[in-house]
């Protein structure tokens, strides 16, 4: 008899799990509270402009390829990708640096920018390739028992993981120039963490970009979960939009299905939870049902920072890079304010996506869809965003006017939306507005992170940034592969070997 599986949430993790499970022959239904696909990886459409709500680029594209292949599908039948050759422009106080994955050219640019650091770049790439090779089996395997630390693949990887050093310390062993160190450590913001606190193992983040490139799907990164949903539908799967889950149906610790917000009860053999982890465990189960991740204990966990978002449709086309990162004058002070002091900085670091320079589908001709992000404290800060919203928005645009070529934006705005940590929590259902989920400190990684097979309940599974291996699109896809493989094995399926030395498909 075909096993019935419910997936809660149509984000990238949920859709990746649903697609793979449907490809293995399971009867799968996805229930999504919102009326759209993608969760934080969805699109925002306003007055003829299209914006990615959250993630703005793809790297490690071979992971997405393999998700589709596991379901008998071809990614490139659903998605058109363009590589961004100059991956991003970094703006420092005195000089700019354009990053590329062309290794010879990148060495030349670094050497010109910071004489003496070019060789450090080559050493970093060589050493981190070895680290990535050792770490990959961990990222692709379950890590929910302490005995897993004693497996050969983990013992072999540990010397390469630099777990006792911070990310900043690791990069300091390769580069002397502070700006170049930041160029290879700012990626800790993908985890919502400070380079001075983020474990050194995450030097793989910048390596992934420099080794595998940065890609833009035509239509935006939001097209990835939509593509997975389309392929899923072709396999007979059903996505129910605007049908939120109210509670898990439970008998003791066993999850039997879900009760929808409409009151309808739907039963299943397994339930996969893709909702934001903190929101899910504080809303989908009755108070007192969980111990390890009950409300009071969850409050004590360390969560990532949040983001202040401005989405602008403007009446001119900016012939500027697709991705730009503007560093505050004192970046360390900036990240300490948002991750330790929980206060608002006035010397801002800002990310700008100007995707219309690559993708004409996002804005009317001659116009631009601009995505502007500043990392800010999560709602643990108690900041009154109703009071601070307007002034902080103005400070962001003022900073861009003074320090970038995105001049006079206020004079060109046709449509605008601002999203603060308050909206992330209230409208997108992100716990404490922590957009990058649980932090990735050593006490919340691998075995110490919520398990893919949720340890407090039976027949309940997790995918997404709140479980192993962590947040960020590549690791979210890996979480879906780990979880679906475990479910398939539980029901008598053959274990899958996901390790691949593929880099990119021929279609690129």
N, C-alpha and C positions, 0 to 999 in steps of 0.2 A: 504493500500500500504506500502511495506517495506521501512523504512527510510534509506537513504544513509548517511554514515558517513565516513569522511576522517580523518585519523590520520597522522600527520606529524612527522616522526621520529620513528625509530624502536629500541629505547632504552628500558630499562626495564619498564619505565612508559608507554610508547607508546604501547608496546606489551601487558602489563597487561590490559590496557584499551581496546585494540583491541580484546583480547581474551574474556574478559567479555561481551563486546558489541555483539560479534558474538554469544556467548552463549545465549544471550537474543533475538537473531533472527534478529539483524540488518545486513544490507549489508555494510561491512566494507572493506576499502582499506587503506593500509599503504604505504606511500611514503617515501623512505629513500634515502637521498643524497649519502651516502656511498654505497659501493658495498658489505657491510657486515651488519649483525644483531648486535645490542647491544649498539651502541653509545660508551659512556665511559665504558660500561659494556661488551665490545666486547673482542675478542681474538687477539693476535698478534702471528703470526706463522713465524718462521725463521729457516731454515736448520734443520728441524726435532724437533725443540723445540717449545713449546706452552706456552704463557704467558697470564695472564689476563692483559688487558690494564689498567683497573682501579680497581674497588672493588675486594677484594681478600678473602672474607669470607661471609658466610650467618649466620645471627642470626634471632631470631623470625621466625623460619621456618614455624610456623603455618600460618603466613600471606600468604606465597606462596601457602601453601596447600589450603587455602580458595579461593585464586584467581582461582586456577584450578577447585575447587569444584563448584564455581559459574558458570563455563562454562560446568559443567557435566564431568569434567576430573579428573584424579588422578595424582598428581605431580610425584608420584614414578613410574609411567609408562614411565616417560620421563627423570628422574634425579636420579642418585645414590649419596647419601650423606654419608660422613664419619664425625663423630664428632671428633674434635681435643681435646683430653682429657686435655693435658697441653695447654691451649689456646694460650699462648704466653710467651716468656721469656723477662723479662725487665732487661736491663743492665744499672746499675748505675755506678758511678765512683769507688765505693768501693766494691760493692756486687751485685749479681743478684737475681731476684725473679721470680719464675715460677708460673703463675696464672692458677687456675683450678676452675671449677664450683662445685666441690665436697666441700660442705660447711664446713664440719668438717676438711678436709685436708687443705682447704684454711685458716681457722682460725689458724691451727697449723703452717702453713708456715709463716703467717704474724707475729704470736707471736714469732717465732724463729728469724725472720728477724728484727722485731721492737717490742721488749717486751712491752706489755701494749696495743697494738693496735688491738689485736685479737678480743676482745669484741666489739671494735668500728666497726669492719667489720660486726659482727652479727647484731649490731644495725642499721648500714647502710642498710643492706639487708632487715631487717624487716620494717624500716621506708619507704624505697624507694618502696617496694612492695605496700604499701598503696598509695604512690604518683602515682605510675604507674596505679593503679586501678582507681584513680580519673582522671588522665590525659587521659587515653585511650579513653573515649567517645569524648573528644575534638579532639584527633588525628584521629578519625574515622568519624567526622562530619564536614559539611561545616562551615566555619567561615568567612562569608563575609558581615555581618551586625553588627553594634555596639550593636544592641539589643541582639545579640547572647551572649554577655558578661553577660547579665542579666538572661540567662536561668539557671535553677536549676543545671544542670550538671556542668556549668562553675563556678557558685557561690560556689558550693560544692567543686570544685577542687582548687580554688584560695588559700585557706590557706595552701595547700600542695605544691604549686608550687615554693615557695621561689624565687619569681621573683625579689625581691629587693636585693637579694644576688647574688654574682658571684658563679660560679661552685666551684672555689677554696675555697671560704668562706664556702660553704655548707660542703665540704669534711673536712675542718679544724675543724668542730664541731664533727667529728667522729675520726679523726686520729691526732696524734701529730707528727709523723715522716714525714718529708718533702717528702721522697721518696715514702711512701705509699700514701700520698696525690696525688702525680703525677701518681701513678699506677691507681688511680680511677678518674683522671681528664684529662689524655692525650687524652681521647676519644673526647674531644672538637675539636680535629684536624679533626674528621670525618665531622665537620661542617666548617673546615677551620678557627677556632677561637682560641683565647687565653683562658685558664682556668680562667684567672683573669678578663676577660670581658664577657665570655659566661654566660648567665643567669643560675641561680641555678637549674631551672627546668630540665636542661639537665643532671642532675645526673642520670637520667633514662638510659643514654647511657651505662655506665659501668654496671649498674644493669641488663640491657637486656642481656649482655654477661654472667654475672655470674649466672643469673637465667635461661636462655634459651640455653646457650652454643654457641660455635663457630663451624660452619660446613663447610666442603669443598666438593663441588660437584666434582665428578670424571670428569676430563677434564677441570676443572676450573669454577669459578663463571660465566664466560661467557656462560656457558651452560644454565643458567636460562632464559635469553631472547630467546635463540635458542629453548629451550623447549617450551616456550610460543608460539613462532612462528610456531612450528610444530603442536601443538594442535590447534592453530588458523587456520592453513591451512586445518586441518581435518574438521573444522566447515564451510569451504567454504570461509574463508577469504583470501585475497590476499596481499602479501608483494611485493612491487615493488622496488627492489634494484637498486642503481645507477640512480634513478629518483628523483632528488631534486626538491623542490618547490621554485619557483622564487618569487612569490607574492601571497598574499591572494586576491581573487576576491571579490570586495566589491561594494555595492550600499549604499552610505552613511555610516552608522555604521554597516550595516548588511553584514556579511560574507556569500558569496554565494558558495564558493568553492575555488579552487586553480589554479594558472597558473604554470605549470611545467617549468623547465629550458629549456625543449625542445620546449616550446611555446604552448603546448597542454593545453587546459582549461578543468578542471574536476569540475563538480558541485556536491554539496552535501547539505543535510539538516543541518548538523552540522560538524564543523571542530575542531578536537582535536590537540593541539599543544604540541608536546613532545620535540621539539628542545630546546637547551639551551635558557633560557628565554631572557637574554640580547641580544644574537645573533638574536633570532627570532624577537623581537620587533624593532630592528634596521635594519632588512633586509627584513622581510616579508610584511611590510606595508610602504606606501609612507611617506616620511618626512612630518611632520605636521599633520598626521592623528591621532596621539596620543598626549594627553596632559599630563596626569599623568605619563606616562612612555615614553615620548618623549626623544630624544637623550640627550638633555641638562639636563633634570631632572634625567635620568638614570645615567649620569656621576656623579651625586652627591650622588647616593646610595652607601651604604657600601657593598663591596663584600668580599668574602673569600680570603684567600691566594691561592697560586698555589702549584704545585709540580714539582720537578725535578726528572725525572725517568731514571733509567738505567735498561735495560733488558739484562741479560747475559746468554748465553748458554755456560756452562763450561764443561771441559773434566774429571771432577771427581764428585763423589757424596759426598755431605757434610752431615754427620750424625749429624745434628744440628736441633733445633726446626723448626717446620713449619712456625711459626711467631716469629720474634724477633724485639723488639724495643730498640734501643740504645738512651739513653738520653744524651744531651749535659751536660757539667759540670755546666753550669748556664742556666737552661731551661727557666726561666722567661726572661732573657736577650735575649735568642734565639727567643722566640715568639714575643717579643717586636720589635726586628729587622725586622721580616718578616711581622708583622701586623701593626706596627706604623711607624717605621723609613723607611720601604720599602728599606732596605739595605740587602746585602748578609752577613750572619754570617760566621765566620771561625771556630766556635766551634759548630759542627753539631749534630743535632738529626736525626736519620736515622731509617727507617723501612725496614726490609728484610723479604721477603717471600721466603721460601725454600720448595716449595710445592712438589718437587720431592721426598722428604722423606716420603710423604703420598701417592702420586699419580704417579704410574709408567708410565702413558700415556703421561706425559708432556715432557719427554726427553728420548733419547736413553739410553739403559741400561748402568749403571755405570757413567752416566752424570747427570747434574742438570740444571734446568731452574731457575735462580735467578731473583727476582724482587726487585729492590732497589729504595727506595723513600726518598727524603728529602723535607720537606715543605719549600717553598721559597715565596718571594713576588709575587703578581700578576703583570700583565703588567702595572698597574697604576704606578709602580715604575720607569718605563723608563729604566730599566736595558737592556744593549745591550748583549743579550744572544749569538749572533754570536761571540762576543769577550770573554765572560765569560765562555762559555760552557765547553771548554776543561779543564780549570783550576779547575772549580767546580767539574767536573766529577772525576778528579784525586784526589781532596781533599776528596771526598766521599769514594773512594776505599782506600786511605791512612788511613782514620779514621777507616774504618772497619778492616784493617790489624792491626792497633795499639790497638784497643779496643774490638775486637771480635775474634772468632775463624774462621772467614771467611778470612783466610790468603792468601796472594800472589794471589789474584784473577786475576791480570793482566797476570800471567804466565799460566793461565788455560782457557782463553777465546777462544771459538770457533766461536761465533757469538755475535753481540752486537748491540743494538739500544739505543740511548739517546733521550729523549723527554723533551724539556724545555717548559716554559710557552709560548714562541713564537710559538712552534709547536701546543700546546694545542689550541691556538687561531686561527692559520692559517690553520691547517690541520684537527682539530677535531671540529672547529667552536665553541669554548668556549669563551664567552665574556670576554675580558681582561685576558684570560688564568686562570680565577678564577675557579678552578676545582670543588669547592664545592658550586658554585653559589652565590646567595645573602646571605650575612651574616645573622645570626639569633639573632641580637640585638633586644631589646624590640620594637623598632620602625619599625621592619621588620618581625614581627611574627603575626600569627593568622590573625585577621581582617586587619592588616596593611601590610600583605604580598600580592603579586598578587593573586587574587581570582581564585578558580577553574573554575568558570564561569567568564571569563575574563571581567572585569568591563568596559573596554573602547570600546568593540565591542560586537555585538549581534551574536549569533550562533558560538561563538569562546570559546573554553574551554582549560584549561591548565592541564597538568600532568607533574610530574617530580620534581626536587629539587627546582625550582624557584617559586613554589606555595605552598599553605598550604597542609600538615603540615611541609614540609621542605626537606632538602637533606639527603642522606643516603638511602640505599636500602629499609629498612623497611618502612620508611616514604614515599618514592617514590611509593611503592606498595599501601600504604594507599591513596596517592593522586589519584591514578588511580581508586581505589574503590569509593572514594568520588565523583569524576567527573562522572564516568559511572552511579552511582546511581542517580545523579542529572539529567543527560541526560535522563535516563530511566523514571524518574518521570515526566520530561518535556513532554514526549511523552505518558503519560498516564499509565506508569508502576507502579507497587506496590513498595513503599519504602522498601529498604532492611535493615535488622538489622545485621550489621557486627560484633557487639560485641560478642566475643567468649572467653570462658575460656579454650579453647584447648591450649595445650602447644606444643606437637609434635605428629605427626601421628604414628599410630601403626607400620607403615612400617619401622620406625627407630629402 
